Amino acid sequence: MTEQQIRDKIRQYSHFAPPDKLRIVTDTSEFMSIRAGDLLELDGHFYLIRGEEIEGRFGLDGEPKFWVKKAIDLESGQAKVIKLVFHESFLMRLGELQIRCFRSPHKESRILDKVRDHPHFMQGFTIRDQVGNLVRIIDKIQGTRYYDFINDLNMDHEQYFHEIFPLVFKNIVTCIDAIHELHKNGEVHGDIRNDHVIIERGSSVYKWIDFDYTYEWAENPFGVDLFGLGNVLLFTVGKGFFNVTEVARKGGLWEKVLAELTTDDMSLFFSHRIINLKKLFPYIPQGLNEVLMHFSKGAEVFYEKTSELLDDLGTCGYYPGVTG
């Protein structure tokens, strides 16, 4: 593509005039230096950088993720998310365990290949830049984060549970089944969170995003994913999360609920988060609540496979269309 063709494409596909001097980047190693208006040239294709994606959690927009760029494919005009190589690790605490988690561009590249055309995973491919960095080119999903969708529902829990929850639950179980397919292929998602599901605008299909984290837990290779799924289920059933401090602030009848809570009713992952939602909302079916209790401090048996979780969801007595 000539410089004039590039300028014409920028005018065609963006609302901004091309800069006087085009800056074309072929080595993405220094991702902090790649800015809006730059062009990435990868395998003969040009991508116009429009800025950075924002790390959004808990309903708030946080810091820019400088290794994750918003871009436009100048061949097609399609919006893309471009993920550059960034190595990061941290220790996750799960009860008494400490589990090392780290980013792996190679692992995310493998998963993109394995989930190609799967309706419940983000789609994309990998290109190596001029010096061999694995650059992942992701199709931008236009839609709403699941976390925001639930938190923006303007209704009390009982109305939600009887009117909205059945369809939401069905979609979330479909997402869990998608993770089960991933596990059967020997892979883990690695970073299962409520803001890593996007509800696609138009189709309303729930889609998992962001596969670049992995972890080291030889005793339970799918364990971190399973506890992430438990967290998503808890959020789904509860229409949000509840911790002891929040319940105490409510006062009134909630004081009786608070007095009945024990350590066994709390999350193993988040020590102040209430897992035993049936004590808060008695109309939650016992079978569904028992699934949640597998993720509590009082649990004697934990899920080791997604198939076990799906089997229990299929027989929990709430949604008869769900099978394991």
C-alpha positions, 0 to 999 in steps of 0.5 A: 500500500502506497503512502497516498493509499494509506492516507486515503484509507485513514480519511475513509475509515476514521474521523481524523485527518492523517498526520503530516508525517506517517509513523510506521512501526514494525517492531512492537517491543516498545509498546509504551511508545506506540501512540494514537495516529501511529501505523502498525505494519504487520505482514504487509497489512496496516493498522491505524492505532486509535489509542489504548484500551482501558482496564475497567473493573467494578463498574469503573474505568481504570488505567490505560492498558498500554500493551492493548491498542484500539485500532482500525484495519486499513484493508477492511475498515474493521475495528480491532483490538491489538494485543502486544507482548507484555510479560506480567506475573502475580501470586493469587491467594486461594485459601492457604494456597498461593498460585502463580499467575502470568501472562502468556502470549503463546497460550493466547495465540494457541487458544485463538486457533482452537476457538476459531469460529466458536460463537462464545469466544472472541475471535482473532489471529496472531502475526509476528512483527519484524522481530518475532513478537506475537501480536494478536489481532482481535475482532472488536466485539461491540456490546456491553460487559456482563458486569455492567449489564447486571449492575445497571438493572434497575430492579430489586433482587426478587423481581430480577430473580423471577423475571430476568434471571432465567434467561441470564442463567441459561446464557451463563451456563452456555458460557460455562459449557464453552469453558468446558470445551476449552478444558477438553482441549487441554487449555484454560481461560486463566482470567475468568471474571464478570467483565470478561464476558461481553454481551454482543450488541444485536445478537445478544450472544455472550462471548468470553474475552482475554485469554492471555493469563495462565497459572501453575497449579499442578494439583488442580489444573482447572481450579482457578478457572473453576473458582472464577466460574463460581464467582460468575455464578455467585454474581449472577444468582445474587444480582451482584455481590454481597459482603458482610459490611454491606449487609451490616449497613442495611440494618433492620431485618438484615441484622438477623441475617447477619447474625445467622452467618457463619464462616462456612457461609463465606467465599473461600476466594474472597473472605468477606463475600457471602456465598450462602445466598439462600440466607439472604434470599430464601426463595433461591432453590436449595439445589442452586444454592448448594452449587454455590456452596461448593465455592465456600469456606465450609465446602468439603468437596470442590469442583475439579472439572467443569463437567462436574459443575455442569452436571450439578447445574443441570440437576439443580432443579432451577432450569430444566433445559440445562444439561451437563 
